[in-house]
Amino acid sequence: MDAPTMSSPPIDDTGPPSPEPVTRPPSQPSDSPWPLYEDDEDAAFVPQNNARDFNAIITRARHNVQHTVEPSEDSNTASSVSEESNHSLPAIAWNNNDQVEPEEPPAKVRKVHSPQEEIDGETCPICLDIWGNSGAHRLVALKCGHLFGSECVERWLKAQPAKDKTCPTCKSKASLKDLRFIYARKLIAADTTEITSLQKQVEILQTEKNRTELELQKTKIAHRACAAELETLKNSLLKSQTMKELISKRTWRYALEKNLEVCKDGGCRVLTYNCRTYELYVSQKSVNYLFPGYGIRKVNCIDYSLGQFVHLHPKPIRDMAYSQPRDLLLSVGLDSTARIVDRGILSATVNTGFPLWSCAWDCSNTSEFYVGGVGGIVNVYDFRNLSACLGTIACNRDMSPVVSLCSTPYGLLSCQLNKCWLCVPQDGIWKQKPMPVEGSFMSMSYDNETQRALVSVRPSASGSERSKLVVCKFSEGLTDKVMIDVEETFSGSARASLMSRSTFCKAPGASWVAAHSESDSALFLHGLDGARTMSLPAAEPALDVCSLYLNGNSILAALSESRLRMYRAVQTSV
């Protein structure tokens, strides 16, 4: 099959003669598979194919060239022609680059968006996270039309000043009230309902975890504190056990240190101790006939010398109480008055209208004090305003005088001749609880350190029973009620013509209750907690007994009607 050749179009003889055509050199060889175009105007009609059409044409041309070889020729000739044709095709295509017109660029193809760009349109422009259809990051729009996650845009607007709140994208004016939730028919976003629920569960679990960790830390701190306290208590227990072993190997006895004559005419009744000035205040009768009555005498406990006398009452003094926080001395007498002495000077007087037998300062409120007298009446006063009585405690079942008053953390202990009470204020009303002690009473005292009360009971009228010293222990109950238990009872005197007072007495590692036995003419010290009982000879009855601690020495003072005896504890070996 011959190679195609280009021929001139036929000339119509009937028409007018045409001008002689201009001969141009062929742009391609005659054996080229491409059609030959005579002029450049025809090139405008040549289709502009892309690279794929170009490859198809090249393949078709090679196929046509291979079929031009005669079938009768031998295979060597055919293969040589084919090989020559294969080598000639590139020459046909590329050797005439200078003559081939450059191809125009392909037609503009529509840009196809990548999946990443599509995802970019589904994310919040603030946090670049996918918004959802629920939860804190659900899809919202501002009035300008831009879309955001609700949590992000709210945080954005709140962070800006009120006058400068703008859209993060277009900077147009915006506010929180412009937020609109988008309820689209089709929202290409992650369904975060389950995720939001799980996130809430995670937050709850995280909060629980933080709370547990905090409780764990508190528990560890408390454990360390308890461990330290336990170690301290162990050391204290070992130390106390060692001290007890040392103390158990020694005993105490009281030796007479000083015997002072306070008043020749007698009239001494009660005494109390001032721990600030190391002085004893002793009530006595006035020795000045120009100023009859009763007052107090100061006794120096360091050199046992008699000091100043202060006149107070026209009638006998029945009780005295010293307030260490206020440095005030309170005294009451049968003249129905209570008087307050400040640094040796009479500063205030209260007239109650009935004879007074006892007094006491309040242990918690240092400005208040109690006075008790005949009729079983107890009045409460504030020394800052003595014009009015703060309250009255009266027992209708017992009209006997109040012989002793003791203020304790559990309430006010009131001892009458026939009954002992624990008075506790509740809602402005004093509730009275009877103590588990029966009999006729002489006095009562209280020890704050051991929370014990000592009650002196008179002997029976028939003389069949001796006087008793009853030790009561106070403690808190399970229902916040005060528990009063009788701890120990000691036998006393067979007769009691005088109302003598008893008290607690202490020395390192030992304690006693001291009371005078009129029938035995001795001052008995009954041992507590295993201490040995002692007796001190006393020719004159001891009306009042006071224990004090001075310069490392335990002193016991016993007062009779005219004399004051001072005993000092002396250590002895077993």
Residue pairs with C-beta under 8 A, 6 or more apart in sequence:
1 67
1 68
2 68
3 30
3 31
3 68
4 33
5 30
6 35
6 36
8 21
11 18
24 38
24 39
26 36
27 36
27 37
27 96
27 99
28 34
28 36
28 92
28 96
28 99
29 92
32 92
33 61
33 64
33 65
33 92
34 61
34 92
37 43
37 46
40 101
43 101
48 103
48 104
48 106
49 57
50 106
58 89
58 93
61 89
61 92
62 85
62 86
62 89
65 85
65 88
65 89
66 82
66 85
68 81
69 77
69 78
69 81
69 82
73 81
119 130
122 130
122 131
122 188
122 189
123 129
123 130
123 131
124 130
124 131
124 137
124 147
124 148
124 149
124 152
125 146
125 148
125 168
125 169
126 148
126 149
126 152
126 153
126 156
126 168
127 137
127 149
127 152
129 137
129 149
130 189
130 190
131 137
131 138
131 139
131 147
131 148
131 149
131 189
132 138
132 139
132 189
132 190
132 191
132 192
132 193
132 195
132 196
133 139
133 187
133 189
133 191
133 192
133 193
134 191
134 192
134 193
134 196
135 192
135 193
135 195
135 196
135 199
136 149
136 150
136 151
136 196
137 149
137 150
137 151
137 152
137 192
138 149
138 150
138 181
138 192
139 147
139 148
139 149
139 150
139 181
139 182
139 184
139 187
139 189
140 147
140 148
140 149
140 150
140 153
140 179
140 180
140 181
140 182
141 147
141 148
141 179
141 180
141 182
142 148
142 153
142 167
142 172
142 174
142 178
142 179
142 180
143 174
143 178
143 180
144 167
144 169
144 170
144 172
144 174
146 167
146 168
146 169
146 170
147 182
148 156
148 168
150 179
150 181
153 168
153 179
154 176
154 179
156 168
157 165
157 174
157 175
157 176
158 176
160 166
165 173
165 174
165 175
165 176
166 172
166 173
166 174
167 173
167 174
243 509
244 509
247 508
247 509
247 510
248 509
249 573
249 574
250 509
250 571
250 572
250 573
250 574
251 510
251 532
251 571
251 572
251 573
251 574
252 507
252 510
252 531
252 532
252 554
252 569
252 570
252 571
252 572
253 534
253 569
253 570
253 572
254 525
254 534
254 536
254 556
254 567
254 568
254 569
254 570
255 567
255 568
255 570
256 536
256 565
256 566
256 567
257 304
257 555
257 566
257 567
257 568
258 304
258 564
258 565
258 566
259 563
259 564
259 565
259 566
260 299
260 304
260 306
260 563
260 564
260 565
260 566
261 562
261 563
262 268
262 282
262 284
262 297
262 299
262 306
262 559
262 562
262 563
262 564
263 284
263 285
263 287
263 297
263 562
264 287
264 562
265 285
265 287
265 562
266 285
266 561
266 562
267 283
267 284
267 285
267 294
267 316
267 561
268 282
268 283
268 284
268 285
268 543
268 559
268 560
268 561
268 562
268 563
268 564
269 283
269 316
269 317
269 318
269 543
269 544
269 559
269 561
270 282
270 283
270 317
270 318
270 319
270 320
270 501
270 543
270 544
270 559
271 280
271 281
271 282
271 283
271 320
271 544
271 546
271 557
271 559
271 564
272 280
272 281
272 320
272 321
272 322
272 329
272 546
273 279
273 280
273 281
273 301
273 322
273 546
273 548
273 557
274 280
274 281
274 322
274 329
275 324
275 548
276 324
276 327
278 300
278 301
278 302
278 550
279 298
279 299
279 300
279 301
279 307
280 298
280 299
280 301
280 546
280 548
280 557
280 564
281 296
281 297
281 298
281 299
281 320
281 322
281 329
282 296
282 297
282 298
282 299
282 559
282 564
283 294
283 295
283 296
283 297
283 316
283 317
283 320
283 331
284 294
284 295
284 296
284 297
284 309
285 293
285 294
285 316
286 292
286 293
286 294
286 295
286 309
286 311
287 309
288 311
291 311
292 314
293 311
293 312
293 313
293 314
293 315
294 311
294 312
294 313
294 314
294 315
294 316
294 317
294 333
295 309
295 310
295 311
295 312
295 313
295 317
296 309
296 310
296 312
296 317
296 320
296 329
296 331
296 341
297 306
297 307
297 308
297 309
298 306
298 307
298 308
298 309
298 310
298 344
299 305
299 306
299 307
299 564
300 306
300 307
301 548
301 550
301 555
301 566
302 550
302 551
304 566
308 344
310 341
310 344
310 345
310 346
312 331
312 333
312 339
312 341
312 346
313 331
313 333
313 334
313 335
313 337
313 339
314 333
314 335
315 333
315 334
315 335
316 333
316 334
317 331
317 332
317 333
318 332
318 333
318 334
318 356
318 357
318 358
319 331
319 332
319 356
319 357
319 358
319 359
319 404
319 405
320 329
320 330
320 331
320 332
320 359
321 329
321 330
321 359
321 360
321 361
321 369
322 328
322 329
322 330
323 329
323 330
323 361
323 366
323 369
325 366
326 361
326 366
326 367
326 383
327 342
327 343
328 340
328 341
328 342
328 347
328 383
329 340
329 341
329 342
330 338
330 339
330 340
330 341
330 359
330 361
330 369
331 338
331 339
331 341
331 359
332 338
332 339
332 356
332 357
332 358
332 359
332 371
332 373
333 355
333 356
334 355
334 356
335 355
336 351
336 352
336 353
336 354
336 355
336 356
336 373
337 349
337 350
337 351
337 352
337 356
338 349
338 350
338 352
338 356
338 359
338 369
338 371
338 381
339 346
339 348
339 349
339 350
340 346
340 347
340 348
340 349
340 383
341 347
348 383
348 386
350 371
350 381
350 386
352 371
352 373
352 379
354 373
354 374
354 375
354 377
355 373
355 374
355 401
356 371
356 372
356 373
357 372
357 373
357 374
357 401
357 402
357 403
358 371
358 372
358 373
358 402
358 403
358 404
358 405
358 415
359 369
359 370
359 371
359 372
359 405
360 369
360 370
360 405
360 406
360 407
360 412
361 368
361 369
361 370
361 407
362 368
362 369
362 370
362 407
363 407
363 408
363 409
363 448
364 407
364 409
367 382
367 383
367 384
368 380
368 381
368 382
368 383
368 390
369 380
369 381
369 383
370 378
370 379
370 380
370 381
370 405
370 407
370 412
371 378
371 379
371 381
371 405
372 378
372 379
372 401
372 402
372 405
372 414
373 401
373 402
374 401
375 394
375 399
375 401
376 394
376 395
376 398
376 399
376 400
376 401
376 402
376 416
377 392
377 393
377 394
377 402
378 392
378 393
378 394
378 402
378 405
378 412
378 414
378 423
379 389
379 391
379 392
379 393
380 389
380 390
380 391
380 392
380 393
381 389
381 390
382 390
391 430
393 412
393 414
393 423
393 430
393 432
395 414
395 416
395 419
395 421
395 432
397 419
398 416
398 418
398 419
400 416
400 417
400 418
400 419
401 416
401 417
402 414
402 415
402 416
403 415
403 416
403 417
403 441
403 442
403 443
403 444
403 499
404 413
404 414
404 415
404 441
404 443
404 444
404 445
404 501
405 412
405 413
405 414
405 415
406 412
406 413
406 415
406 444
406 445
406 446
406 453
407 413
408 446
408 448
408 451
408 453
408 474
409 448
410 422
410 424
410 474
410 482
411 422
411 423
411 424
411 425
411 433
411 482
412 422
412 423
412 424
412 430
413 420
413 421
413 422
413 423
413 435
413 444
413 446
413 453
414 420
414 421
414 422
414 423
414 432
415 421
415 441
415 443
415 444
415 455
416 441
417 440
417 441
418 440
418 441
419 434
419 441
420 434
420 435
420 437
420 441
420 444
420 455
421 432
421 433
421 434
421 435
422 432
422 433
422 434
422 435
422 482
422 484
423 430
423 431
423 432
423 433
424 430
424 431
424 433
424 482
425 431
433 482
433 484
435 453
435 455
435 472
435 484
436 472
436 484
436 485
436 486
437 455
437 457
437 470
437 472
437 486
439 457
439 458
439 468
440 457
440 458
441 455
441 456
441 457
441 458
442 456
442 457
442 458
442 467
442 496
442 499
442 500
442 501
442 502
443 455
443 456
443 499
443 500
443 501
443 502
444 453
444 454
444 455
444 456
445 453
445 454
445 501
445 502
445 503
445 504
446 452
446 453
446 454
447 453
447 454
447 504
450 504
450 511
451 473
451 474
451 475
452 471
452 472
452 473
452 474
452 487
452 504
453 471
453 472
453 474
454 469
454 470
454 471
454 472
454 502
454 503
454 504
454 513
455 469
455 470
455 472
456 467
456 468
456 469
456 492
456 500
456 501
456 502
456 515
457 467
457 468
457 469
457 470
458 467
458 496
459 465
459 466
459 467
459 492
459 493
459 494
459 495
459 496
463 494
463 495
466 491
466 492
466 493
466 494
466 519
467 491
467 492
467 493
467 494
467 496
467 517
468 489
468 490
468 491
468 492
469 489
469 490
469 492
469 502
469 513
469 515
469 526
470 486
470 488
470 489
471 486
471 487
471 488
471 489
471 490
471 513
471 528
472 484
472 485
472 486
472 487
473 484
473 485
473 486
473 487
474 482
474 483
474 484
475 482
475 483
475 485
476 482
476 483
477 483
488 528
490 513
490 526
492 515
492 517
492 524
493 516
493 517
493 518
493 519
493 520
494 519
495 518
495 519
496 518
497 518
498 518
498 541
498 543
499 543
500 515
500 516
500 518
500 541
500 542
500 543
500 544
500 545
501 515
501 543
501 544
501 545
502 513
502 514
502 515
502 545
503 513
503 514
503 545
503 546
503 547
504 511
504 512
504 513
504 514
504 547
505 511
505 512
505 513
505 514
505 525
505 545
505 547
505 554
505 556
506 512
506 547
506 549
506 554
507 554
507 569
508 554
510 527
510 528
510 529
510 531
510 532
511 527
511 528
511 529
511 531
512 525
512 526
512 527
512 528
512 531
512 533
512 534
513 525
513 526
513 528
514 523
514 524
514 525
514 526
514 545
514 547
514 556
514 558
515 523
515 524
515 526
515 545
516 522
516 523
516 524
516 538
516 541
516 542
516 543
516 545
516 558
517 523
517 524
517 535
518 541
520 535
521 537
521 538
521 539
522 535
522 536
522 537
522 538
523 535
523 536
523 537
523 538
523 542
523 545
523 558
524 533
524 534
524 535
524 536
525 533
525 534
525 535
525 536
525 556
526 533
527 533
527 534
536 558
536 567
538 558
538 560
538 565
540 560
540 561
540 562
540 563
541 560
541 561
542 558
542 559
542 560
542 565
543 559
543 560
543 561
544 558
544 559
545 556
545 557
545 558
545 559
546 556
546 557
546 559
547 554
547 555
547 556
547 557
548 554
548 555
548 557
549 555
553 568
553 569
554 568
554 569
555 566
555 567
555 568
555 569
556 566
556 567
556 568
556 569
557 564
557 565
557 566
557 567
558 564
558 565
558 567
559 565
